Amino acid sequence: MQRIPVSEHLHGTELRLHGLMLRGLDGDAAAYRSFLQATSGHLRAFLRRRLQRWPDEVEDLVQECLLAIHNQRLTYDTGVPLTSWIHAIARYKLIDWLRRHARREAQHLPYDEEDGTQELFSSADAEAAEASRDLGKLLASLPAQQRDAIVHTKLDGWSVRDTAAAMGISEASVKVAVHRGLKALAANLRTGNEGAAP
């Protein structure tokens, strides 16, 4: 019995999903349904590996990803590998979920001054938390497209291509949004520092 190399299997998956997606975009409802069913299996496996501590959340996140894929399907560039496009969307949704989950968990952390838990937090941790809050406030002042482009490329380390695919805009638009956003942040910081000076 001969094993199929992983690269051949991945290439076969890409071709099959790509064909179904193109037929679906052309109006073939059965092909599109098959595309979504096949994609959901791949998404489920991808998310299960990353959400092992929260297995009950996998199915909700699969549905969020499928909805995003469906909503963004007309922005798909057929010259780009479909699996990369799907992966970018899934990663984007996973990161969003992890951020929301972390925020929710942080709001419910017990704090008891009697048991000395305040000693666990060093000044460096407090400074990092304060810097994170300040950065959040600065980013909140930007338009959504600039903010998301900066967060994905500069903070999350995504490539411009992945960011463009996840946001449904061109790579050039991502670069422009990052440039304009950083320029606006610098101006906000200058204005804030001038206002803080005696």
C-alpha positions in Angstrom: 0.0 0.0 0.0 1.5 3.3 -1.1 0.9 6.5 1.0 -0.2 9.7 -0.7 2.3 12.5 0.1 0.8 15.3 2.2 1.6 17.9 -0.5 -0.4 15.9 -3.1 -3.3 15.6 -0.6 -3.3 19.3 0.1 -3.1 20.1 -3.6 -6.1 17.8 -4.3 -8.1 19.5 -1.5 -7.2 22.9 -2.9 -8.4 21.9 -6.4 -11.6 20.2 -5.2 -12.6 23.2 -2.9 -11.6 25.7 -5.6 -13.7 24.0 -8.2 -16.7 23.8 -5.9 -16.3 27.5 -4.9 -16.1 28.6 -8.6 -19.2 26.6 -9.5 -21.0 28.0 -6.5 -20.1 31.5 -7.5 -21.5 30.7 -10.9 -24.9 29.9 -9.3 -24.6 26.1 -8.7 -26.3 25.8 -5.3 -25.5 22.1 -4.9 -21.8 22.8 -5.5 -21.8 25.7 -3.1 -23.5 23.5 -0.4 -20.8 20.9 -1.0 -18.1 23.5 -0.7 -19.5 24.7 2.6 -19.8 21.2 4.0 -16.3 20.3 3.0 -14.9 23.6 4.3 -16.7 23.1 7.6 -14.8 19.8 8.1 -11.5 21.5 7.5 -12.4 24.4 9.7 -13.6 22.1 12.5 -10.2 20.3 12.5 -8.2 23.5 12.4 -10.2 25.0 15.3 -10.3 21.8 17.4 -6.5 21.8 17.4 -6.3 25.4 18.6 -9.2 25.3 21.1 -8.5 22.1 23.0 -9.3 23.8 26.3 -12.7 25.0 24.9 -14.1 22.2 22.8 -17.7 23.5 23.2 -16.8 26.7 21.4 -15.5 25.0 18.2 -18.9 24.6 16.5 -19.9 28.2 17.1 -16.6 29.4 15.7 -17.0 27.1 12.7 -20.3 28.8 12.0 -18.8 32.3 12.4 -16.1 31.3 9.9 -18.6 29.9 7.4 -20.7 33.0 7.7 -17.7 35.2 7.1 -16.7 33.1 4.1 -20.2 33.4 2.7 -20.3 37.1 3.2 -16.9 37.7 1.7 -17.3 35.2 -1.2 -17.6 37.8 -3.8 -14.3 39.4 -2.8 -12.4 36.2 -3.3 -9.7 36.6 -5.9 -9.7 33.4 -7.9 -6.0 33.7 -8.6 -5.2 33.3 -4.9 -5.2 29.8 -3.3 -8.6 29.3 -1.8 -7.3 27.4 1.2 -5.0 30.4 2.1 -8.0 32.7 1.9 -10.1 30.4 4.1 -7.2 30.0 6.5 -6.8 33.8 6.8 -10.5 34.2 7.6 -10.4 31.4 10.1 -7.3 32.8 11.8 -8.9 36.2 12.0 -12.1 34.8 13.6 -10.1 32.7 16.0 -8.0 35.7 17.1 -11.2 37.7 17.6 -12.7 34.9 19.7 -9.5 34.6 21.8 -9.5 38.4 22.4 -13.2 38.4 23.4 -12.6 35.4 25.7 -9.5 37.0 27.3 -11.5 40.2 28.0 -14.4 38.2 29.5 -12.0 36.1 31.6 -10.1 39.2 32.8 -13.3 40.8 34.0 -14.1 37.8 36.2 -10.7 37.3 37.9 -11.0 37.2 41.7 -9.1 39.7 43.6 -8.8 39.6 47.4 -6.5 42.0 49.2 -6.5 39.8 52.3 -4.6 36.9 50.6 -1.8 39.0 49.2 -2.6 38.6 45.5 -1.6 42.2 44.9 2.0 41.1 45.5 1.8 38.9 42.4 1.7 42.0 40.2 5.0 43.6 39.6 5.4 47.2 38.5 6.4 45.9 35.0 3.1 44.1 34.7 1.2 47.2 35.8 3.1 49.3 33.3 2.4 46.7 30.5 -1.3 46.7 31.4 -1.3 50.5 31.4 0.5 50.6 28.0 -2.0 48.1 26.6 -4.9 50.3 27.8 -3.3 53.4 26.3 -2.7 51.6 23.0 -6.3 50.5 23.0 -7.5 54.0 23.5 -5.2 55.3 20.7 -6.3 52.6 18.3 -10.0 53.3 19.2 -9.6 56.8 17.8 -8.8 55.5 14.3 -11.3 54.5 11.7 -12.1 50.7 11.8 -10.2 49.9 8.6 -7.0 51.6 9.7 -7.3 50.2 13.2 -7.8 46.6 11.9 -4.9 46.9 9.4 -2.5 48.1 12.1 -3.6 45.5 14.6 -3.2 42.6 12.1 0.0 43.7 10.5 1.9 45.4 13.4 0.5 43.7 16.6 -0.6 40.3 15.4 2.3 39.8 12.9 0.1 39.0 9.9 1.4 39.4 6.4 -0.2 42.1 4.2 -1.6 39.4 2.0 -3.3 37.6 4.9 -4.6 40.9 6.3 -6.0 41.9 2.9 -7.7 38.5 2.5 -9.3 38.7 6.0 -10.4 42.3 5.6 -11.7 41.8 2.0 -9.6 44.6 0.6 -6.5 44.9 -1.7 -3.0 44.6 -0.4 -2.4 48.2 -1.5 -5.4 49.3 0.6 -3.9 47.5 3.6 -0.6 49.3 3.2 -2.3 52.7 2.8 -4.5 52.1 5.8 -1.5 51.2 7.9 0.4 54.2 6.8 -2.4 56.6 7.3 -3.3 55.0 10.7 0.3 55.3 12.0 0.5 58.8 10.8 -2.8 59.7 12.6 -1.5 57.9 15.8 1.7 59.9 15.7 -0.3 63.1 15.3 -2.5 62.1 18.2 0.5 61.4 20.4 2.2 64.8 19.5 -1.1 66.6 20.2 -1.5 64.7 23.5 2.1 65.4 24.6 1.9 69.1 23.8 -1.3 69.3 25.8 0.3 67.5 28.7 3.4 69.8 28.8 3.3 72.6 31.4 
